[in-house]
């Protein structure tokens, strides 16, 4: 067992990011008949955020557990501290592409909502009665996707430090 390369870590993270957006889009589309009910869209926004952030958390956590095993078996001397933060920043930069396309008018709001499913219910909350987004809304979405880097780093940190071990949670 050896340390994975940057590309071997980045590609699954990208896949999990895409899957998180896709699952959040499907969830929001299934609630289309309730789109006018702000309370339901508020709950849907929380669930979409949890779906997305937990999915980008997962590959980082798995790598953290793997790195902990490598350290325990003395196959490596140190742990790369900020590798997953960098991967998270790259994923955030990828999610900024639709943001820029939305702001420049190349992409309309409907397509943006489908592509960025994690903020789809939030975009329904941050729109007026005519379903046009408020001017500040795209910046809120960009800030939300900035949590991708935090989620990746946190996943690796919790994995490498064995913070989510059921034995430690239950018996301490």
MOMOMO-V994263 format. One record per residue. N is the residue number from 1. PSI is psi in whole degrees, 0 to 359 (none if undefined). OMEGA is omega as a letter, one per 40 degrees, with the letter a starting at -180 (999 if undefined). BURIAL is # if it has 16 or more other ideal C-beta (glycine too) atoms within 10 Angstrom, else .. Layout:
N & PSI & OMEGA & BURIAL
N & PSI & OMEGA & BURIAL
//
This chain:
1 & 128 & i & .
2 & 169 & a & .
3 & 139 & i & .
4 & 151 & i & .
5 & 168 & a & .
6 & 316 & a & .
7 & 324 & i & .
8 & 338 & i & .
9 & 323 & a & #
10 & 318 & a & #
11 & 313 & i & .
12 & 323 & i & #
13 & 319 & i & #
14 & 318 & i & #
15 & 318 & i & .
16 & 324 & i & #
17 & 314 & i & #
18 & 317 & i & .
19 & 323 & i & #
20 & 317 & i & #
21 & 319 & a & #
22 & 315 & i & #
23 & 321 & i & #
24 & 324 & i & #
25 & 314 & i & #
26 & 316 & i & .
27 & 315 & a & #
28 & 320 & i & #
29 & 328 & i & .
30 & 342 & i & .
31 & 18 & a & #
32 & 326 & a & .
33 & 345 & i & .
34 & 16 & a & #
35 & 335 & a & #
36 & 347 & a & .
37 & 108 & a & .
38 & 324 & a & .
39 & 317 & i & .
40 & 319 & i & .
41 & 330 & i & #
42 & 315 & i & .
43 & 319 & i & .
44 & 323 & i & #
45 & 320 & i & #
46 & 315 & a & .
47 & 320 & i & #
48 & 319 & i & #
49 & 318 & i & #
50 & 316 & i & .
51 & 308 & a & #
52 & 309 & a & #
53 & 326 & i & #
54 & 328 & i & .
55 & 324 & i & #
56 & 341 & i & #
57 & 324 & a & #
58 & 307 & a & #
59 & 329 & i & #
60 & 319 & i & #
61 & 315 & i & #
62 & 320 & i & .
63 & 325 & i & #
64 & 318 & i & #
65 & 319 & i & #
66 & 317 & i & #
67 & 323 & i & #
68 & 320 & i & .
69 & 320 & i & .
70 & 319 & i & #
71 & 317 & a & .
72 & 322 & i & .
73 & 4 & i & .
74 & 36 & i & .
75 & 337 & i & .
76 & 157 & a & .
77 & 319 & a & .
78 & 166 & i & .
79 & 133 & i & #
80 & 110 & a & #
81 & 319 & a & .
82 & 13 & a & .
83 & 316 & a & #
84 & 334 & i & #
85 & 321 & i & #
86 & 317 & i & #
87 & 318 & i & #
88 & 322 & i & #
89 & 324 & i & #
90 & 318 & i & #
91 & 321 & i & #
92 & 318 & i & #
93 & 323 & i & .
94 & 321 & i & .
95 & 347 & i & #
96 & 344 & i & .
97 & 309 & i & .
98 & 328 & i & #
99 & 313 & i & #
100 & 319 & i & .
101 & 325 & i & .
102 & 315 & a & #
103 & 327 & a & .
104 & 354 & i & .
105 & 4 & i & .
106 & 327 & a & .
107 & 136 & i & #
108 & 171 & a & .
109 & 322 & a & .
110 & 315 & i & .
111 & 321 & i & .
112 & 318 & a & #
113 & 321 & i & #
114 & 320 & a & #
115 & 319 & a & #
116 & 71 & a & #
117 & 333 & a & #
118 & 335 & i & #
119 & 7 & a & #
120 & 305 & a & #
121 & 328 & i & #
122 & 324 & i & #
123 & 330 & i & #
124 & 328 & i & #
125 & 324 & a & .
126 & 37 & i & #
127 & 154 & a & #
128 & 189 & a & .
129 & 336 & i & .
130 & 10 & i & .
131 & 17 & i & .
132 & 139 & a & .
133 & 144 & i & #
134 & 156 & a & .
135 & 328 & a & .
136 & 348 & a & .
137 & 315 & a & #
138 & 330 & i & #
139 & 328 & i & .
140 & 319 & i & .
141 & 318 & i & #
142 & 321 & i & #
143 & 321 & i & .
144 & 314 & a & #
145 & 342 & i & #
146 & 337 & i & .
147 & 348 & i & #
148 & 315 & i & #
149 & 320 & i & #
150 & 317 & a & .
151 & 319 & i & #
152 & 312 & a & #
153 & 318 & a & #
154 & 320 & i & #
155 & 314 & i & #
156 & 317 & a & #
157 & 313 & a & #
158 & 327 & i & #
159 & 315 & a & #
160 & 333 & i & #
161 & 7 & i & .
162 & 46 & a & .
163 & 344 & a & .
164 & 20 & i & .
165 & 129 & a & .
166 & 326 & i & .
167 & 317 & a & .
168 & 325 & a & .
169 & 316 & a & .
170 & 318 & a & .
171 & 7 & i & .
172 & none & 999 & .
//
